[in-house]
Amino acid sequence: MKLITIAIDGHSSCGKSTMAKDLAREIGYIYIDTGAMYRAVTLFAMQNGLITDKGIDEDGLRRRMGEIMITFQLNEQTGRPDTYLGGVCVEREIRSMEVSKWVSPIATLGFVREAMVGLQRLMGEAKGVIMDGRDIGTVVFPNAELKVFVTASADVRARRRYDELVAKGEPCSLDDIRANVIERDRIDSTRAISPLHKADDAIVLDNSNMTIPEQKAWLLEQYRRVAAEE
């Protein structure tokens, strides 16, 4: 089977990252979590006083984009890549509700998307990669051989996110998480630059009632079908 590029897009908290990470480990591909990249930018902005009660200091963030160094390193214990910001592992910090609150507004900024898309393309130019996000199949890799668009009901996604945070011991409210999921959908789908939408040639997967093993088996089947055709 030839190396291909796999693009997995979809709504927040659909399990895209879990699916992509598991498949990458199964087939020996490189996994790149583009959502984590935007979360890392958001965390940088928060840590440097560029997000306040008044909103985002866009000019300040634009001037400091060159300072943001995002890398991924394999976690030998989990077998999955962790996100590093400036050489420091921030995998836990970028998954907080506060970062979730601001990541969609940060991701709507044109200069942020331009920088991240450029970095993503560099990371994936050799193929043999899996990326998940909002615009991978439509903007970053429009010629990806396999495109999947993942969705699930807002209630299901909120419950998954709630269970994830509770398991980490983080205080959270199911109602607040559901409101955040719906608001992120609205922002992601209506932003002027690279809005979230299904690529014309993407396969839709509604995983509202699927288990993780079922999703993994489904995605592996799609990969084998497409890679065998190349």
Backbone as JSON, one array per atom type, in Angstrom:
{
  "sequence": "MKLITIAIDGHSSCGKSTMAKDLAREIGYIYIDTGAMYRAVTLFAMQNGLITDKGIDEDGLRRRMGEIMITFQLNEQTGRPDTYLGGVCVEREIRSMEVSKWVSPIATLGFVREAMVGLQRLMGEAKGVIMDGRDIGTVVFPNAELKVFVTASADVRARRRYDELVAKGEPCSLDDIRANVIERDRIDSTRAISPLHKADDAIVLDNSNMTIPEQKAWLLEQYRRVAAEE",
  "N": [[0.83, -1.2, 0.0], [0.51, 2.22, -0.83], [1.81, 5.3, 0.57], [-0.43, 7.63, 1.97], [-2.32, 10.68, 2.45], [-4.31, 11.46, 5.19], [-7.2, 13.08, 6.07], [-9.05, 14.26, 8.71], [-11.89, 15.79, 9.59], [-14.29, 17.77, 11.46], [-16.88, 18.37, 13.97], [-16.38, 19.81, 17.28], [-15.24, 17.79, 20.04], [-15.93, 15.27, 19.02], [-14.46, 13.04, 19.03], [-12.46, 12.91, 17.16], [-9.66, 13.17, 17.43], [-8.96, 10.94, 19.01], [-9.67, 8.83, 17.29], [-7.93, 9.36, 15.13], [-5.38, 9.24, 16.32], [-5.31, 6.56, 17.18], [-5.51, 5.18, 14.73], [-3.18, 6.06, 13.46], [-1.21, 4.93, 15.06], [-1.79, 2.25, 14.59], [-1.25, 1.86, 11.85], [1.23, 2.93, 11.48], [1.61, 5.6, 10.82], [2.3, 9.19, 10.91], [0.89, 11.23, 13.34], [-0.81, 14.3, 13.53], [-2.05, 16.69, 15.55], [-4.01, 19.13, 14.85], [-5.88, 20.69, 16.11], [-4.84, 20.87, 18.67], [-2.73, 22.54, 18.15], [-3.91, 25.05, 17.69], [-5.03, 25.35, 20.19], [-2.7, 25.56, 21.68], [-1.7, 28.02, 20.8], [-3.72, 29.61, 21.83], [-3.34, 29.15, 24.59], [-0.8, 30.31, 24.87], [-1.46, 32.98, 24.37], [-3.11, 33.48, 26.57], [-1.31, 33.08, 28.69], [0.37, 35.21, 28.34], [-1.0, 37.52, 28.76], [-2.61, 38.37, 26.69], [-5.2, 37.83, 26.35], [-7.99, 39.04, 27.84], [-10.6, 40.26, 30.05], [-11.67, 42.02, 28.33], [-11.39, 40.92, 25.9], [-9.59, 39.59, 23.03], [-6.3, 40.62, 22.47], [-5.57, 41.41, 19.56], [-3.63, 42.73, 17.93], [-1.39, 42.63, 19.58], [-1.01, 39.85, 19.78], [-0.53, 39.23, 17.11], [1.95, 40.47, 16.74], [3.55, 38.84, 18.27], [3.51, 36.3, 17.28], [5.69, 35.04, 16.13], [7.11, 34.1, 18.27], [5.91, 31.83, 19.11], [6.38, 28.55, 19.53], [5.6, 25.47, 18.49], [5.6, 22.04, 19.03], [5.56, 18.43, 18.69], [5.87, 15.59, 20.74], [6.49, 12.16, 21.19], [4.79, 10.38, 23.64], [5.96, 7.97, 25.6], [4.68, 6.39, 27.45], [1.92, 6.56, 26.93], [1.91, 6.12, 24.25], [1.19, 8.0, 22.45], [1.34, 11.25, 20.83], [2.41, 14.16, 22.64], [1.66, 17.61, 23.18], [3.85, 20.34, 22.86], [4.8, 23.52, 24.01], [6.97, 25.99, 23.38], [8.95, 24.24, 24.19], [7.96, 23.11, 26.49], [5.85, 20.7, 27.95], [2.44, 20.88, 27.39], [0.14, 19.5, 27.34], [-1.92, 18.85, 29.15], [-2.75, 21.4, 30.07], [-3.77, 22.68, 27.76], [-6.17, 21.46, 27.37], [-8.03, 22.48, 29.06], [-11.11, 23.99, 30.3], [-11.08, 26.76, 30.14], [-9.27, 27.33, 28.08], [-10.7, 26.04, 26.07], [-12.85, 27.75, 25.88], [-11.83, 29.96, 24.58], [-10.53, 29.1, 22.27], [-11.85, 28.82, 19.76], [-12.51, 31.56, 18.97], [-9.83, 32.49, 18.76], [-8.94, 30.89, 16.68], [-10.3, 31.95, 14.55], [-8.89, 34.1, 13.66], [-7.19, 35.54, 11.03], [-4.34, 35.76, 10.67], [-3.41, 33.94, 12.51], [-4.42, 31.5, 11.56], [-3.16, 31.42, 9.08], [-0.46, 31.12, 9.82], [-0.56, 28.65, 11.2], [-1.6, 26.85, 9.28], [0.43, 26.92, 7.37], [2.51, 25.72, 8.84], [1.36, 23.22, 9.3], [1.19, 22.18, 6.7], [3.89, 21.92, 6.07], [4.58, 19.95, 7.9], [3.2, 17.79, 6.89], [3.97, 17.26, 4.26], [5.35, 15.06, 3.25], [3.63, 12.96, 3.08], [1.97, 9.97, 4.41], [0.74, 10.72, 6.74], [-1.63, 11.62, 9.31], [-4.06, 13.97, 9.9], [-6.14, 15.88, 12.03], [-8.88, 18.15, 12.37], [-10.49, 21.24, 11.61], [-10.43, 22.22, 9.04], [-8.91, 20.6, 7.41], [-9.33, 18.84, 5.21], [-10.45, 20.63, 3.45], [-8.91, 22.97, 3.23], [-6.16, 22.79, 4.21], [-5.13, 20.27, 3.24], [-6.44, 19.82, 0.51], [-6.24, 17.91, -1.45], [-6.07, 15.49, -0.24], [-6.02, 11.94, -0.02], [-7.81, 10.43, 1.48], [-10.64, 11.53, 3.07], [-12.44, 12.34, 5.93], [-15.42, 13.24, 7.55], [-16.47, 13.98, 10.67], [-19.17, 13.73, 12.93], [-21.54, 14.3, 15.62], [-24.27, 14.26, 17.96], [-24.97, 17.27, 19.86], [-25.52, 16.85, 22.57], [-24.38, 14.32, 23.08], [-21.7, 14.84, 22.54], [-21.12, 16.77, 24.47], [-21.43, 15.28, 26.82], [-19.34, 13.42, 26.51], [-17.12, 15.1, 26.66], [-17.46, 16.11, 29.22], [-17.21, 13.76, 30.8], [-14.55, 13.2, 30.23], [-13.18, 15.37, 31.42], [-13.95, 15.08, 34.09], [-12.75, 12.66, 34.66], [-10.14, 13.47, 34.74], [-10.13, 14.88, 37.01], [-10.92, 17.51, 37.01], [-12.84, 20.38, 37.83], [-16.12, 20.9, 36.57], [-19.05, 21.75, 34.6], [-21.81, 20.15, 33.25], [-23.84, 21.47, 31.83], [-22.56, 23.89, 31.21], [-20.54, 22.95, 29.57], [-21.99, 21.86, 27.43], [-23.13, 24.22, 26.41], [-20.8, 25.47, 25.59], [-19.92, 23.72, 23.59], [-21.96, 24.04, 21.66], [-21.67, 26.76, 21.1], [-19.07, 26.82, 20.07], [-19.47, 25.31, 17.76], [-21.07, 27.11, 16.35], [-19.34, 29.33, 15.99], [-17.18, 28.11, 14.62], [-18.42, 27.26, 12.27], [-19.35, 29.56, 11.04], [-17.34, 31.39, 10.72], [-15.36, 33.77, 8.89], [-13.0, 33.04, 7.64], [-11.81, 30.05, 6.39], [-14.14, 28.36, 7.2], [-15.8, 25.75, 9.09], [-16.78, 23.03, 7.25], [-18.11, 20.26, 5.43], [-15.99, 18.64, 3.16], [-16.53, 18.17, -0.33], [-15.88, 15.62, -1.24], [-15.65, 14.11, 1.04], [-16.14, 11.46, 3.44], [-18.89, 10.92, 5.47], [-19.15, 10.45, 8.96], [-21.23, 9.68, 11.48], [-20.9, 9.39, 14.73], [-22.45, 9.16, 16.99], [-23.66, 6.99, 18.27], [-21.72, 5.06, 18.42], [-19.11, 2.89, 19.56], [-15.7, 3.3, 20.73], [-14.0, 1.17, 19.78], [-15.58, 0.36, 17.57], [-15.53, 2.65, 15.97], [-12.81, 2.74, 15.42], [-12.44, 0.37, 13.93], [-14.05, 0.93, 11.72], [-12.74, 3.18, 10.57], [-10.24, 2.09, 9.97], [-10.96, 0.28, 8.02], [-11.77, 2.05, 5.98], [-9.33, 3.29, 5.42], [-7.78, 1.1, 4.46], [-9.21, 0.46, 2.16], [-8.94, 2.79, 0.54], [-6.11, 3.17, 0.41], [-5.34, 0.85, -0.87], [-6.21, 1.31, -3.39], [-4.55, 3.17, -4.42]],
  "CA": [[0.0, 0.0, 0.0], [1.26, 3.47, -0.9], [1.54, 6.29, 1.6], [-1.45, 8.6, 1.61], [-2.64, 11.69, 3.45], [-5.66, 11.25, 5.73], [-7.73, 14.3, 6.69], [-10.25, 14.01, 9.52], [-12.48, 17.04, 10.05], [-15.57, 17.59, 12.12], [-17.22, 19.22, 15.09], [-15.6, 19.62, 18.51], [-15.6, 16.7, 20.96], [-16.48, 14.12, 18.28], [-13.53, 11.91, 19.1], [-11.58, 12.89, 15.99], [-8.27, 12.94, 17.82], [-8.82, 9.55, 19.44], [-9.69, 8.01, 16.08], [-6.73, 9.61, 14.34], [-4.22, 8.72, 17.04], [-5.35, 5.1, 17.16], [-5.21, 4.71, 13.39], [-1.77, 6.34, 13.19], [-0.42, 3.9, 15.76], [-2.08, 0.96, 13.96], [-0.67, 1.74, 10.5], [2.58, 3.49, 11.47], [1.63, 6.95, 10.25], [2.53, 10.3, 11.82], [-0.35, 11.93, 13.7], [-0.65, 15.72, 13.85], [-3.28, 17.22, 16.16], [-4.05, 20.55, 14.51], [-6.65, 21.38, 17.13], [-3.91, 21.15, 19.76], [-1.9, 23.67, 17.75], [-4.69, 26.27, 17.97], [-5.13, 25.43, 21.65], [-1.41, 26.04, 22.18], [-1.68, 29.46, 20.54], [-4.63, 30.2, 22.82], [-2.67, 29.12, 25.88], [0.25, 31.33, 24.81], [-2.12, 34.29, 24.51], [-3.56, 33.6, 27.95], [-0.15, 33.18, 29.57], [1.07, 36.46, 28.09], [-1.89, 38.66, 28.96], [-3.18, 38.81, 25.41], [-6.64, 37.58, 26.47], [-8.49, 39.62, 29.08], [-12.06, 40.4, 30.08], [-12.05, 42.86, 27.19], [-11.28, 40.12, 24.68], [-8.26, 39.23, 22.52], [-5.43, 41.68, 21.97], [-5.16, 40.86, 18.27], [-2.37, 43.34, 17.48], [-0.33, 42.08, 20.42], [-0.78, 38.46, 19.4], [0.08, 39.23, 15.78], [3.37, 40.83, 16.88], [4.3, 37.82, 19.0], [3.34, 34.97, 16.68], [7.0, 34.45, 15.86], [7.63, 33.51, 19.5], [5.16, 30.62, 19.44], [7.04, 27.36, 18.99], [4.77, 24.3, 18.79], [6.13, 20.76, 18.57], [4.93, 17.24, 19.25], [6.81, 14.54, 21.14], [5.81, 10.92, 21.53], [4.74, 9.99, 25.04], [6.22, 6.53, 25.58], [3.72, 5.71, 28.33], [0.61, 6.48, 26.27], [2.07, 5.76, 22.84], [0.61, 9.07, 21.66], [2.13, 12.48, 20.91], [2.01, 15.25, 23.5], [1.89, 18.94, 22.62], [4.83, 21.16, 23.58], [4.81, 24.95, 23.69], [8.24, 26.52, 23.83], [9.73, 23.18, 24.81], [7.31, 22.65, 27.71], [4.65, 19.91, 27.68], [1.23, 21.6, 27.82], [-0.98, 18.65, 26.92], [-3.02, 18.98, 30.12], [-3.2, 22.78, 30.14], [-4.53, 23.09, 26.58], [-7.48, 20.8, 27.36], [-8.87, 23.08, 30.1], [-12.31, 24.67, 29.83], [-10.76, 28.16, 29.83], [-8.72, 27.32, 26.73], [-11.8, 25.68, 25.17], [-13.7, 28.93, 25.73], [-11.22, 30.97, 23.71], [-9.82, 28.56, 21.12], [-12.53, 29.11, 18.49], [-12.23, 32.95, 18.58], [-8.43, 32.6, 18.33], [-8.8, 30.21, 15.39], [-10.91, 32.74, 13.48], [-7.97, 35.17, 13.28], [-6.53, 35.17, 9.78], [-2.89, 35.6, 10.8], [-3.18, 32.7, 13.25], [-4.68, 30.38, 10.65], [-2.11, 31.41, 8.06], [0.75, 30.55, 10.42], [-0.76, 27.24, 11.53], [-1.75, 26.08, 8.03], [1.77, 26.79, 6.8], [3.24, 24.74, 9.63], [0.74, 21.92, 9.07], [1.58, 21.7, 5.37], [5.28, 21.48, 6.17], [4.61, 18.69, 8.64], [2.56, 16.69, 6.16], [4.27, 17.23, 2.83], [5.93, 13.78, 2.84], [2.56, 11.96, 3.15], [2.08, 9.08, 5.55], [0.32, 11.48, 7.91], [-3.04, 11.78, 9.62], [-4.33, 15.22, 10.58], [-7.55, 16.14, 12.3], [-9.13, 19.55, 12.67], [-11.72, 21.81, 11.07], [-10.3, 22.58, 7.62], [-7.8, 19.82, 6.83], [-9.71, 18.36, 3.89], [-10.92, 21.72, 2.58], [-7.91, 24.03, 3.07], [-4.77, 22.37, 4.42], [-4.82, 19.23, 2.26], [-7.63, 19.57, -0.32], [-6.01, 16.75, -2.32], [-5.89, 14.28, 0.58], [-6.64, 10.77, -0.62], [-8.94, 9.99, 2.32], [-11.2, 12.61, 3.89], [-13.55, 11.89, 6.77], [-16.07, 14.31, 8.3], [-17.06, 13.33, 11.84], [-20.15, 14.52, 13.66], [-22.35, 13.62, 16.65], [-25.19, 15.22, 18.56], [-24.36, 18.15, 20.87], [-25.64, 16.21, 23.89], [-23.4, 13.24, 23.16], [-20.37, 15.44, 22.59], [-20.96, 17.41, 25.77], [-21.25, 14.22, 27.81], [-18.0, 12.88, 26.35], [-16.18, 16.09, 27.17], [-17.67, 16.14, 30.67], [-16.61, 12.55, 31.37], [-13.1, 13.33, 30.08], [-12.69, 16.32, 32.42], [-14.17, 14.48, 35.41], [-11.71, 11.63, 34.83], [-8.89, 14.18, 35.03], [-10.28, 15.55, 38.29], [-11.12, 18.94, 36.81], [-14.22, 20.8, 38.08], [-16.8, 21.29, 35.34], [-20.5, 21.68, 34.59], [-22.3, 19.58, 32.0], [-24.58, 22.52, 31.11], [-21.59, 24.84, 30.66], [-19.83, 22.28, 28.47], [-22.91, 21.79, 26.29], [-23.22, 25.57, 25.85], [-19.53, 25.71, 24.92], [-19.93, 22.91, 22.36], [-22.87, 24.68, 20.7], [-21.08, 28.04, 20.7], [-17.93, 26.53, 19.2], [-20.04, 24.93, 16.46], [-21.53, 28.33, 15.68], [-18.18, 30.11, 15.58], [-16.4, 27.37, 13.62], [-19.17, 27.12, 11.01], [-19.72, 30.86, 10.45], [-16.21, 32.3, 10.6], [-15.12, 34.22, 7.52], [-11.82, 32.37, 7.1], [-11.79, 28.59, 6.54], [-15.2, 27.84, 8.07], [-15.98, 24.3, 9.14], [-17.82, 22.4, 6.44], [-17.68, 18.99, 4.85], [-15.48, 18.63, 1.79], [-17.46, 17.47, -1.23], [-15.5, 14.21, -1.4], [-15.43, 13.5, 2.35], [-17.08, 10.45, 3.92], [-19.47, 11.36, 6.74], [-19.29, 9.47, 10.03], [-21.95, 10.12, 12.68], [-20.51, 8.39, 15.72], [-23.24, 9.37, 18.21], [-24.0, 5.72, 18.93], [-20.65, 4.1, 18.17], [-18.05, 2.75, 20.57], [-14.37, 3.59, 20.2], [-13.55, 0.06, 18.92], [-16.34, 0.39, 16.32], [-14.99, 3.74, 15.16], [-11.47, 2.33, 14.98], [-12.59, -0.63, 12.88], [-14.61, 1.62, 10.55], [-11.71, 4.02, 9.96], [-9.22, 1.21, 9.42], [-11.52, -0.25, 6.78], [-11.71, 3.11, 4.98], [-7.92, 3.45, 5.05], [-7.34, -0.01, 3.63], [-9.89, 0.57, 0.87], [-8.37, 3.87, -0.25], [-4.69, 2.93, 0.19], [-5.19, -0.24, -1.83], [-6.55, 1.82, -4.72], [-3.52, 4.09, -4.88]],
  "C": [[0.87, 1.26, 0.0], [0.89, 4.39, 0.26], [0.5, 7.28, 1.1], [-1.56, 9.65, 2.72], [-4.09, 11.49, 3.88], [-6.08, 12.5, 6.48], [-9.03, 13.97, 7.42], [-10.75, 15.33, 10.08], [-13.78, 16.75, 10.78], [-15.76, 18.52, 13.3], [-16.38, 18.9, 16.32], [-16.15, 18.44, 19.32], [-16.3, 15.53, 20.27], [-15.59, 12.89, 18.38], [-12.59, 11.81, 17.93], [-10.15, 12.54, 16.36], [-8.03, 11.5, 18.25], [-8.76, 8.62, 18.24], [-8.38, 8.13, 15.32], [-5.48, 9.04, 15.0], [-4.16, 7.19, 16.98], [-4.99, 4.55, 15.78], [-3.73, 4.91, 13.07], [-0.88, 5.29, 13.84], [-0.59, 2.55, 15.08], [-1.33, 0.78, 12.65], [0.72, 2.38, 10.38], [2.69, 4.85, 10.82], [1.96, 7.99, 11.34], [1.2, 11.01, 12.07], [-0.05, 13.37, 14.09], [-2.0, 16.27, 14.31], [-3.34, 18.72, 15.92], [-4.88, 21.34, 15.52], [-5.77, 21.75, 18.32], [-3.03, 22.35, 19.43], [-2.63, 24.99, 18.03], [-4.89, 26.44, 19.47], [-3.84, 25.96, 22.25], [-1.25, 27.54, 21.95], [-2.55, 30.18, 21.56], [-3.99, 30.25, 24.19], [-1.56, 30.16, 25.95], [-0.34, 32.71, 25.03], [-2.57, 34.51, 25.95], [-2.39, 33.82, 28.9], [0.54, 34.53, 29.46], [0.16, 37.68, 28.13], [-2.52, 39.2, 27.7], [-4.67, 38.48, 25.31], [-7.07, 38.1, 27.84], [-10.01, 39.66, 29.04], [-12.56, 41.22, 28.9], [-11.95, 42.11, 25.87], [-9.83, 39.84, 24.31], [-7.52, 40.47, 22.03], [-4.84, 41.19, 20.64], [-3.83, 41.43, 17.79], [-1.2, 42.78, 18.28], [0.0, 40.65, 20.04], [-0.11, 38.38, 18.04], [1.58, 39.52, 15.88], [4.19, 39.7, 17.49], [4.16, 36.41, 18.43], [4.66, 34.27, 16.43], [7.63, 33.79, 17.07], [7.0, 32.15, 19.8], [5.79, 29.42, 18.73], [6.26, 26.12, 19.44], [5.41, 23.04, 18.2], [5.35, 19.63, 19.22], [6.02, 16.22, 19.58], [6.02, 13.31, 21.59], [5.92, 10.65, 23.02], [4.87, 8.47, 25.09], [5.23, 5.75, 26.44], [2.37, 5.52, 27.65], [0.7, 6.01, 24.83], [1.49, 6.81, 21.91], [1.42, 10.34, 21.8], [1.54, 13.49, 21.89], [2.4, 16.57, 22.85], [2.86, 19.73, 23.51], [4.76, 22.59, 23.07], [6.09, 25.54, 24.26], [9.07, 25.5, 24.58], [9.14, 22.62, 26.09], [6.04, 21.89, 27.36], [3.43, 20.63, 28.25], [-0.02, 20.79, 27.49], [-2.17, 18.78, 27.87], [-3.61, 20.38, 30.09], [-4.08, 23.17, 28.95], [-5.91, 22.45, 26.51], [-8.44, 21.4, 28.39], [-10.09, 23.77, 29.48], [-12.03, 26.12, 29.45], [-10.16, 28.27, 28.43], [-9.82, 26.99, 25.72], [-12.7, 26.89, 24.9], [-13.16, 29.89, 24.68], [-10.64, 30.43, 22.41], [-10.52, 28.87, 19.79], [-12.35, 30.57, 18.07], [-10.79, 33.16, 18.11], [-8.27, 32.03, 16.93], [-9.47, 30.96, 14.25], [-9.98, 33.82, 12.96], [-7.14, 34.74, 12.07], [-5.04, 34.93, 9.92], [-2.53, 34.35, 11.59], [-3.36, 31.51, 12.32], [-3.59, 30.29, 9.58], [-0.84, 30.75, 8.6], [0.59, 29.06, 10.67], [-0.89, 26.37, 10.28], [-0.4, 25.88, 7.37], [2.59, 25.73, 7.51], [2.69, 23.34, 9.39], [1.14, 21.34, 7.72], [3.03, 21.22, 5.36], [5.38, 20.12, 6.85], [4.11, 17.52, 7.81], [2.96, 16.53, 4.71], [4.83, 15.9, 2.35], [4.9, 12.65, 2.79], [2.81, 11.0, 4.31], [1.7, 9.77, 6.84], [-1.2, 11.44, 8.07], [-3.19, 13.09, 10.38], [-5.82, 15.32, 10.86], [-7.72, 17.6, 12.69], [-10.46, 20.0, 12.11], [-11.65, 22.01, 9.56], [-9.19, 21.79, 6.93], [-8.14, 19.38, 5.41], [-10.15, 19.44, 2.92], [-9.84, 22.75, 2.29], [-6.48, 23.51, 3.15], [-4.34, 21.34, 3.38], [-6.07, 18.92, 1.42], [-7.48, 18.37, -1.24], [-5.75, 15.47, -1.52], [-6.65, 13.11, -0.02], [-7.85, 10.26, 0.15], [-9.37, 11.15, 3.2], [-12.42, 12.07, 4.64], [-14.1, 13.1, 7.52], [-16.86, 13.67, 9.43], [-18.03, 14.27, 12.54], [-20.84, 13.65, 14.7], [-23.25, 14.68, 17.26], [-24.48, 16.05, 19.63], [-24.41, 17.52, 22.25], [-24.6, 15.12, 24.09], [-22.0, 13.82, 23.31], [-20.1, 16.1, 23.94], [-20.7, 16.37, 26.86], [-19.85, 13.62, 27.72], [-16.96, 13.81, 26.94], [-16.26, 16.16, 28.7], [-16.99, 14.95, 31.34], [-15.08, 12.62, 31.32], [-12.53, 14.23, 31.17], [-12.84, 15.75, 33.83], [-13.08, 13.43, 35.69], [-10.36, 12.24, 35.17], [-8.95, 14.92, 36.36], [-10.48, 17.04, 38.19], [-12.59, 19.31, 37.06], [-14.88, 21.29, 36.79], [-18.31, 21.13, 35.5], [-20.96, 21.16, 33.24], [-23.04, 20.63, 31.18], [-23.62, 23.53, 30.47], [-20.86, 24.23, 29.46], [-20.73, 22.2, 27.24], [-23.04, 23.16, 25.62], [-21.95, 25.9, 25.07], [-19.45, 24.96, 23.59], [-20.78, 23.58, 21.28], [-22.28, 25.99, 20.19], [-19.88, 27.83, 19.78], [-18.4, 26.09, 17.82], [-20.43, 26.18, 15.66], [-20.34, 29.14, 15.15], [-17.42, 29.42, 14.46], [-17.1, 27.34, 12.26], [-19.46, 28.44, 10.32], [-18.54, 31.81, 10.3], [-15.92, 32.6, 9.14], [-13.98, 33.44, 6.86], [-11.87, 30.88, 7.42], [-12.87, 28.06, 7.47], [-15.28, 26.32, 8.01], [-17.11, 23.87, 8.21], [-17.24, 21.15, 5.8], [-17.15, 19.19, 3.44], [-16.4, 17.8, 0.92], [-17.16, 15.98, -1.33], [-15.2, 13.52, -0.06], [-16.51, 12.47, 2.67], [-17.59, 10.9, 5.28], [-19.57, 10.19, 7.72], [-20.0, 10.12, 11.2], [-21.71, 9.05, 13.73], [-21.26, 8.54, 17.05], [-23.45, 8.08, 18.99], [-22.96, 4.63, 18.69], [-19.67, 4.06, 19.34], [-16.72, 3.09, 19.92], [-13.85, 2.43, 19.35], [-14.29, 0.04, 17.58], [-15.83, 1.49, 15.4], [-13.63, 3.35, 14.57], [-11.55, 1.35, 13.82], [-13.1, 0.01, 11.59], [-13.53, 2.41, 9.82], [-10.61, 3.18, 9.33], [-9.69, 0.61, 8.09], [-11.46, 0.8, 5.66], [-10.28, 3.32, 4.49], [-7.47, 2.35, 4.1], [-7.95, 0.05, 2.24], [-9.22, 1.6, -0.02], [-6.88, 3.61, -0.57], [-4.44, 1.83, -0.83], [-5.45, 0.22, -3.24], [-5.44, 2.68, -5.3], [-2.4, 3.36, -5.6]]
}
